[in-house]
């Protein structure tokens, strides 16, 4: 088991658009304060925001957890929402279950999960109907072999 050098978790509240984005901004600022690689921070921040907004729009109550290990950053976003009925379909670019209300707010292009997979070095999605969703991503630092 890798040694975790630092861990921090941020609460995400469903349908809370007033505070939406705060968890991902806090995670980004934390990585910046630790002087992590700028490119890795950008990729992790994109994933954190996409995941956070998915929880706000579709999930239940959730968390964004950030763990820093020697050679990688682990980002995990989970919620206790309704879950994803078809994870394979959810991974297709352009597929969205966003309501008209969320589309009017500028969300629902169906690029969240594909964007997360594209920007992470490792990506794992698991979901169970009625139990929630968990996305776990890893971002390798320059020191990784």
C-alpha positions in Angstrom: 0.0 0.0 0.0 1.5 3.4 -1.0 2.4 5.9 1.7 -0.1 8.7 1.8 1.7 12.0 2.6 -1.4 14.1 2.8 -5.2 13.7 2.7 -8.0 16.2 2.5 -11.8 15.7 1.9 -14.3 18.3 0.8 -18.1 18.0 1.1 -20.3 18.4 -2.0 -24.0 19.1 -1.6 -26.5 18.0 -4.1 -28.3 20.8 -6.1 -26.1 23.4 -4.3 -25.2 25.7 -7.2 -24.3 28.5 -4.9 -21.3 26.6 -3.6 -20.7 24.4 -6.7 -17.1 24.5 -7.6 -15.7 25.4 -4.2 -14.4 21.8 -3.5 -12.5 21.7 -6.8 -11.1 25.2 -6.3 -10.0 24.3 -2.8 -8.3 21.2 -4.1 -6.6 23.2 -6.9 -5.4 25.8 -4.4 -4.0 23.1 -2.2 -2.0 21.5 -5.0 -0.7 25.0 -6.0 0.4 25.6 -2.4 2.3 22.4 -2.4 4.1 23.5 -5.6 2.9 20.6 -7.7 3.5 20.5 -11.5 1.3 23.1 -13.2 0.2 20.7 -15.9 -0.8 18.1 -13.4 -2.7 20.7 -11.4 -4.6 21.7 -14.5 -5.6 18.1 -15.4 -6.6 17.3 -11.8 -8.5 20.5 -11.5 -10.5 19.8 -14.7 -11.4 16.3 -13.3 -12.3 17.7 -9.9 -14.6 20.3 -11.3 -16.3 17.9 -13.8 -16.8 15.4 -11.0 -18.0 17.9 -8.5 -20.6 19.3 -11.0 -21.8 15.8 -11.7 -22.5 15.3 -8.0 -24.2 18.6 -7.7 -26.5 17.9 -10.7 -27.1 14.2 -10.6 -25.9 12.7 -7.3 -26.8 12.8 -3.7 -24.5 14.2 -1.0 -20.9 13.6 -1.8 -17.3 14.1 -1.2 -14.2 15.0 -3.2 -11.2 13.4 -1.6 -7.6 14.3 -2.4 -4.7 12.1 -1.4 -1.0 12.9 -2.1 1.4 10.1 -2.4 5.1 10.2 -3.3 4.6 9.8 -7.0 1.0 10.5 -7.6 -2.1 12.4 -6.7 -5.3 10.4 -6.1 -8.6 12.1 -6.6 -11.8 10.4 -5.6 -15.3 11.8 -6.1 -18.2 9.8 -4.6 -21.9 10.4 -3.8 -24.8 8.5 -2.4 -27.1 9.5 -5.2 -29.2 7.4 -7.6 -26.3 5.8 -9.4 -25.7 5.5 -13.1 -28.0 3.0 -15.0 -25.5 2.4 -17.9 -21.9 3.4 -17.1 -20.8 2.3 -20.6 -23.3 4.8 -22.2 -22.4 7.5 -19.6 -18.8 7.3 -20.9 -19.8 8.2 -24.5 -19.0 11.7 -25.5 -22.2 13.7 -25.8 -24.4 11.4 -23.8 -26.2 13.3 -21.0 -29.0 12.8 -18.7 -29.0 16.5 -17.6 -32.4 18.1 -17.3 -33.5 21.1 -19.4 -32.9 23.3 -16.3 -29.3 22.3 -16.1 -28.8 22.7 -19.8 -30.1 26.2 -19.5 -27.4 26.8 -16.9 -24.8 25.7 -19.5 -24.3 22.2 -18.3 -25.2 18.8 -19.8 -23.0 18.6 -22.8 -22.2 15.0 -22.0 -18.4 15.6 -21.7 -17.9 15.3 -17.9 -16.9 11.7 -17.6 -15.1 11.4 -20.9 -13.1 14.6 -20.0 -12.2 13.1 -16.7 -11.0 9.9 -18.3 -9.0 11.9 -20.9 -7.2 14.0 -18.3 -6.4 11.3 -15.7 -3.5 8.9 -15.9 -5.7 6.2 -14.3 -9.5 6.3 -14.3 -12.0 4.0 -12.6 -15.8 4.5 -12.5 -18.1 2.4 -10.4 -21.8 2.9 -9.8 -24.7 1.0 -8.4 -28.3 2.0 -8.8 -29.8 3.3 -5.6 -26.4 3.4 -3.9 -24.3 6.1 -5.7 -21.3 6.6 -7.8 -17.6 6.7 -7.3 -14.9 7.9 -9.6 -11.3 7.3 -8.7 -8.5 9.0 -10.7 -4.7 9.1 -10.4 -2.3 11.7 -11.7 1.4 10.8 -11.8 4.0 13.3 -10.8 7.2 13.7 -12.7 8.9 11.5 -10.1 6.8 8.5 -11.1 8.5 5.7 -13.0 
